[in-house]
């Protein structure tokens, strides 16, 4: 794996940052405290993929999430519903209903998309009993722009984070050539916080963006870190 956008220095002390590795594979959790990651280290660090003293959790199905997907107030058939934290996936029936079995309890994210380009995501909390949802699949837009460092040069090592204030769902993307980035299928009628972090200096910048029917696309952003 490769980790981009990690600050090279501790923001509190100014010293070289150091990271430990924590791995979650859906059925167990592993923390390798001996693998110390240092940004820009000359040699790679090997992480032990062993369960150690962590007992794997049961992969048995524990809950079922049911619901109905709507668009413009009408049932939406053939929408794909999938769990981001696992492999569970299904499609809606003619009446827009769906049922999906999940092998975990607690917080998870459902991603919903349709061949027409409609898409959304919902953060939910699953308990032992069946959870019923009604989701309105809204028209989506695009947020795109250029990420720059303090000197105004394109950001080559960094991270762009988009977080919805309405659903708390987050998305991440790394800047491409020339610092360009794009986030497609962003749900309308929501307000987002767009955070850009410089992976070399740890400096960041945040922008508030609202997408709606009158402004479905924001594609000319210039975000400069450290300002």
C-alpha positions in Angstrom: 0.0 0.0 0.0 1.0 3.6 -0.4 0.0 6.4 1.9 -0.2 9.9 0.4 -0.8 13.2 2.1 0.7 12.3 5.5 2.4 15.4 7.1 6.1 15.0 7.3 6.4 16.8 10.6 4.5 16.8 13.8 2.3 20.0 13.9 2.7 20.4 17.7 6.4 19.9 18.1 7.8 20.5 14.6 9.8 17.2 14.8 9.8 14.5 12.1 6.4 12.7 12.2 6.3 9.0 13.0 3.4 6.7 12.3 2.3 3.3 13.5 0.2 1.0 11.3 -3.3 -0.2 12.1 -5.0 -2.7 9.7 -8.7 -3.6 9.6 -9.8 -6.3 7.2 -13.5 -6.6 8.0 -13.1 -9.7 10.2 -10.3 -8.7 12.5 -8.2 -5.8 13.6 -4.4 -5.7 13.6 -2.0 -3.1 15.1 1.7 -3.5 14.4 3.4 -1.3 17.0 6.8 -2.3 15.8 6.3 -0.9 12.3 7.3 2.7 12.6 6.7 4.7 9.4 8.7 7.8 8.8 7.8 10.0 5.7 10.5 10.0 3.0 12.4 7.2 4.7 15.3 5.7 2.6 14.2 2.1 3.2 10.7 0.6 3.1 9.0 -0.6 6.3 7.6 -4.1 6.5 4.3 -4.5 8.3 3.5 -7.8 10.0 0.1 -9.1 8.7 -0.5 -11.3 11.7 -3.5 -11.4 14.0 -1.3 -11.6 17.1 -3.6 -11.4 20.2 -6.6 -10.0 18.4 -9.3 -12.6 18.0 -11.0 -12.5 14.6 -14.7 -11.5 14.8 -17.3 -13.9 13.4 -18.1 -13.3 9.8 -21.7 -14.7 10.2 -24.5 -12.5 9.0 -25.8 -10.5 11.9 -28.2 -8.0 10.3 -30.3 -7.1 7.3 -30.7 -3.6 5.9 -33.8 -3.0 3.9 -35.2 0.1 2.3 -36.5 1.9 -0.7 -34.7 4.1 -3.2 -36.6 7.0 -4.7 -35.9 9.7 -7.4 -38.1 12.7 -7.8 -40.5 11.0 -5.3 -40.9 7.8 -7.4 -39.4 4.3 -6.9 -36.1 3.8 -8.7 -35.5 0.3 -10.1 -32.1 -1.3 -10.8 -30.1 1.0 -8.5 -27.0 -0.7 -7.1 -26.7 -0.7 -3.3 -23.4 -1.8 -1.8 -21.6 -1.7 1.5 -18.3 0.2 1.3 -16.8 -1.8 4.2 -17.3 -5.2 2.5 -18.4 -7.1 -0.6 -22.1 -7.0 0.1 -24.1 -5.6 -2.9 -27.6 -5.8 -4.4 -30.0 -4.0 -6.7 -33.4 -2.5 -6.2 -36.5 -4.2 -7.4 -39.2 -2.5 -9.6 -40.8 -0.9 -6.6 -37.4 0.6 -5.5 -37.1 -1.7 -2.5 -34.0 -3.6 -1.6 -32.6 -5.9 1.1 -28.9 -6.5 1.8 -27.3 -8.7 4.4 -24.4 -7.3 6.3 -21.8 -9.2 8.3 -21.2 -6.5 10.9 -22.9 -4.3 13.4 -22.2 -0.6 14.1 -21.4 2.2 11.7 -21.0 1.6 8.0 -21.5 3.4 4.7 -24.0 2.4 2.0 -23.2 3.6 -1.5 -26.1 3.8 -3.9 -25.7 4.5 -7.7 -27.7 4.1 -10.8 -26.7 3.5 -14.5 -28.1 7.0 -15.3 -25.3 8.6 -13.2 -27.4 9.2 -10.0 -25.4 8.4 -6.9 -25.4 9.1 -3.1 -24.0 7.6 0.1 -25.4 7.2 3.6 -23.7 6.6 6.9 -25.9 4.4 9.0 -25.7 2.5 12.3 -26.7 -1.1 12.2 -28.0 -3.0 15.2 -29.1 -6.6 15.6 -32.6 -5.9 14.2 -33.5 -5.0 10.6 -32.8 -1.4 9.7 -35.3 0.2 7.2 -34.3 3.2 5.1 -35.8 5.5 2.6 -33.3 7.3 0.4 -34.0 9.9 -2.2 -31.4 9.6 -4.9 -30.7 13.1 -6.0 -29.1 14.5 -9.2 -25.4 14.8 -8.8 -22.8 17.3 -9.8 -19.0 17.7 -9.9 -16.4 19.5 -7.8 -13.1 20.1 -9.5 -10.1 22.4 -9.4 -6.4 22.8 -8.8 -4.6 22.3 -5.5 -1.6 24.6 -4.9 1.1 24.9 -2.3 1.9 28.1 -0.3 4.2 29.2 -3.1 1.4 28.9 -5.7 2.9 25.8 -7.3 0.8 22.7 -8.2 0.5 20.3 -5.3 2.2 17.0 -6.1 2.0 15.2 -2.8 -1.2 15.8 -0.9 -4.8 14.8 -0.1 -8.2 16.3 -1.0 -11.0 15.5 1.4 -14.7 16.2 0.8 -17.0 15.9 3.7 -20.8 16.4 3.6 -22.2 18.5 6.5 -25.6 16.9 6.0 -24.7 13.2 5.9 -21.1 13.2 7.4 -20.0 11.0 4.4 -16.4 11.6 3.3 -14.5 11.1 0.1 -10.8 11.3 -0.6 -8.7 11.9 -3.7 -5.1 12.7 -4.5 -4.2 15.6 -6.7 -3.1 14.5 -10.2 -0.7 16.1 -12.7 -0.5 19.8 -12.3 -2.4 19.6 -9.0 -5.7 19.0 -10.8 -8.4 17.0 -8.9 -12.1 16.1 -9.7 -14.8 14.6 -7.6 -17.8 13.3 -9.7 -21.2 12.1 -8.6 -21.4 14.6 -5.7 -25.0 14.8 -4.4 -26.8 18.1 -4.8 -28.7 20.1 -2.2 -25.9 19.6 0.3 -23.1 21.7 1.8 -19.6 20.3 1.8 -16.2 21.1 3.4 -13.4 20.7 0.9 -10.0 20.3 2.7 -6.7 20.3 0.9 -3.6 19.1 2.7 0.0 19.5 1.6 1.7 16.2 2.2 5.2 17.7 2.4 4.5 20.5 4.9 1.2 19.5 6.5 -0.3 22.9 5.7 -3.9 22.8 4.7 -6.8 25.0 3.5 -10.6 24.5 3.6 -13.4 25.7 1.4 -17.1 25.6 2.0 -19.1 24.5 -1.1 -22.8 24.2 -1.6 -24.2 22.3 -4.7 -27.8 22.7 -5.7 -29.9 22.7 -8.9 -28.8 26.3 -9.7 -25.2 25.5 -9.1 -24.6 21.7 -9.8 -21.0 22.0 -10.8 -18.0 23.8 -9.3 -15.1 23.2 -11.6 -12.8 26.2 -11.4 -11.5 26.0 -7.9 -8.0 27.2 -7.0 -7.2 26.1 -3.4 -3.9 27.3 -1.9 -2.6 25.6 1.3 -1.3 27.6 4.1 -3.7 30.5 3.6 
